Amino acid sequence: MVGFGLGEDAIDLLCDRADVTADYLQVFELMAMPPNATDGHHQSVAHRQEQPNYRAAYSLHADRPYTGRAFVIDYGTHATMLLACEY
């Protein structure tokens, strides 16, 4: 499973951009990619928000890739990250 670090890093990158404001809801579509001969398994991550519209894609090495959806909800004072299956 992708750790919390990726979600935090992706949201930090979004917040650092002057042209986009982070929405209270961030969505991460996670897809386990098949291994290749060179460097093993990969995790594909599509990061998006609706207001304002924002999309980014990441691909990284993962020992145990995961397929599913994760949500990050920002309450201002704290944030909650959960998988769609936990909702």
FENKA-V841865 format. One record per backbone hydrogen bond with DSSP energy under -1.0 kcal/mol. CO is the residue of the C=O (numbers start at 0). NH is the residue of the N-H. If there is no record, write none. Layout:
co=CO nh=NH
co=CO nh=NH
This chain:
co=3 nh=7
co=4 nh=8
co=5 nh=9
co=6 nh=10
co=7 nh=11
co=8 nh=12
co=9 nh=13
co=10 nh=14
co=11 nh=15
co=13 nh=16
co=23 nh=73
co=25 nh=71
co=26 nh=47
co=27 nh=69
co=28 nh=45
co=29 nh=67
co=30 nh=43
co=32 nh=41
co=35 nh=39
co=39 nh=35
co=40 nh=61
co=41 nh=32
co=42 nh=59
co=43 nh=30
co=44 nh=57
co=45 nh=28
co=46 nh=55
co=47 nh=26
co=48 nh=53
co=53 nh=48
co=55 nh=46
co=57 nh=44
co=59 nh=42
co=67 nh=29
co=68 nh=83
co=69 nh=27
co=70 nh=81
co=71 nh=25
co=72 nh=79
co=74 nh=76
co=77 nh=74
co=79 nh=72
co=81 nh=70
co=82 nh=85
co=83 nh=86
